[in-house]
Amino acid sequence: MRNGGLGKTTLAKKVYQHGLVRGNFDHMAWVYVSQQCQKRKVWEDILSGLHIMEKEDRKKREEDLAEKLFNFLKDNKCLVILDDLWSTQAWDSIKPAFPERETRSKILVTSRNKELASHADRRGYQHELECLKDEESWELFQKIAFPDKDSPDYRADGRMEELGKNMVKRCGGLPLAIVVLGGILATKNSLNEWQIVHENVKTYLKRGKGTQGIDEVLALSYDDLPSYLRPCFLYLSHFPEDYEINAHKLMQLWVAEGIVSNEGNGGEIIEDVAEGYLIELVGRCMIQVRQRDAATLKIEIVQMHDLMRDLCLVKAKQENLLFIMEKPIPYPHGNNFSSSAIGRRVRRVAAHHFFRIQCIRSLHLRSLLVFDFFDSNERVPMSVPKYFDKHNDDEGCGQVLLFCVYLWIVCILLAESRRIWTYILNNFKLLRVLNIEGDNHFAGCKLPRNIGNLIHLRFLSLRNVEFLRSKLPSSLGNLKCLQTLDLRIKAEFSESIHVPNVIWRLEQLKHLYLPENCSNTKLKLGTLRNLQTLVNFNTKYCNVKDLFNLTNLRELEICWHFNIENFEEELDKSPILGSKCLHSLSISYYTEGIDPRHLAHLLSSCSCICKLSLEVDIGKLPEYHCFSVDITYIYLARSNLDEDPMPTIEKLPNLRILQIGVLAFTGKKMICSAGGFPRLDSLTLQGLVYLEELQVDERAMRVLRRLEIVSCRNMKMVPDGLSFITTLQELSIKRMPKAFKDKMVEGGEDSNKFQHVPSITFQDCDQEDGSFN
């Protein structure tokens, strides 16, 4: 409970991620609720977090969704965290999915509303956060403002510390204010700069008129931003509240909008400049990192604190940066859009909910980001689907009537989607950015051919939108300015998407995301010399020889099929890839394998990769010399390796993370030999159903900190060699047989092997055979 900025979400995350908590629950889910509480979305997010959300659930009635979630929570031991619930009305709307009695599941809620806790459950535990004490405030501030404090060479400046303590006291013990203030001062290296900030803090806090100062400190953090960072920060206002922002996509949007430039940066690649700006915003605590890449530790997902987002929205409005459609326009009022028309001077629009596109009157629109393209519930009276569900089993005339109703609904959706596309393509011809996304949201019969008229587009993303027809128009080849193209769409009546062979014309393209399945002839990609990201490459519809021309490629994901035609091992010595900056390679397909010789030849071309993911049947692992010495992360799954992969992988000098997943190895014994895995930090063994023994020799994995064993039901015991690994900090055992757990608990025959390990957790290890329900 209590106001924003006190650390409610931070505390909840620490609880959620704590080993003892994770070991006590079989299933866990974290859901951001926020001010605009949509019960269906909350329920779907919980189901997804619990990994029980299915495609059919998207089409279910709300009552059926609630029933499914209710029964699962009742029958299983789950922890669900609802972050940032605002009102008792919001709780009342979602509580039908939560069992109140006869359940082992728990619900943890964070809220600013003190009344909410007693309203939700009078018997529940309520924890009210208090502001930090002076000593705690200063300790938190030092971690941010003096990041090198613990280094041996650090020398404290007494005058800076005096100024810092004075400023921290003015923050009133609010963690968010302290952290943001620390972020400002972390960029200041001289006493003079600290004195300027000190004077500004006093000035800004005088505006607060008795408030705790959080708004004023946040305002100061914005005003302290250098000119090149301000538009980057303000651009974050496009995204909905609590939205988890993909960092790569954000940087691509910055570049497409012209917000980031490499002028004055010594010819540095513009994407690297954008990444530097993102790191600066994180360092200033303006945005929060939610996920980092396991191999490179680069930022993958960021999020804004809601108070920081409020500031961002206010400043964006002052700068007239964009118009945000945050609330849906109900259907009865949809035709009367003149009263809510968006002005002719607006250049950017972000739509968080379905709305009448005709509200936008500006013919000079540069950017349109739609996060909910089309919601059929807004367009079709709710009585229709309810009637359809109720009479679904009727026979005779009832079935004919239902079929007619179904056709009527389809016609409404098709007509509305056609109007939307027509308006966009006829009126917004100056668009640079068009981002339409959703979760299988219906987007019409097909992508119109007039999409090719938007010749100024730099960024086009249609990810997860659904069309009836699977054929994309050849007019995509007209979009010569495109830098990012995401075609990961879905078709209602087809598993494959027809992509016309016009992509080769888009020579400015830097990031290409193809559909998982294509149904056309070969795509030419060899002209895309600026390409940095290529996702869902497939040699059935792409030419493997084109890879050599992609000299700037940084990330390559191969999906479903990879084959080198007319391959002769002794003759084919030339590299497949021409890029010297490729850092990530992923190969995944589940219906067929890959020739080990082809894989070895491909890996030999990847001299600089640090991240390798192989979810494919290969039968035999390539020799050690085929792997890059720079690899820090390896994931193997469904590889069906007959021979132990450890003797090969353990030689990699920089490997830090190794995950060996489902059916990666079909043998009974793995051996980690002395001196092997010199830098391995984390090892995961999951779904190795044939594995019986993991042998760890003395001096193997000398710096290992984390070991996770999951669903290896034939494994007899933990390795004896664990006692040699003094660096081990965490041992996680999940979905293993009860007998395996009994040997490890206090008093068990293996318990002495890991008495030195601080954190040992068990999750769902109560079944005799290790099966998982």
Disulfide bonds with the S-S distance in Angstrom:
none
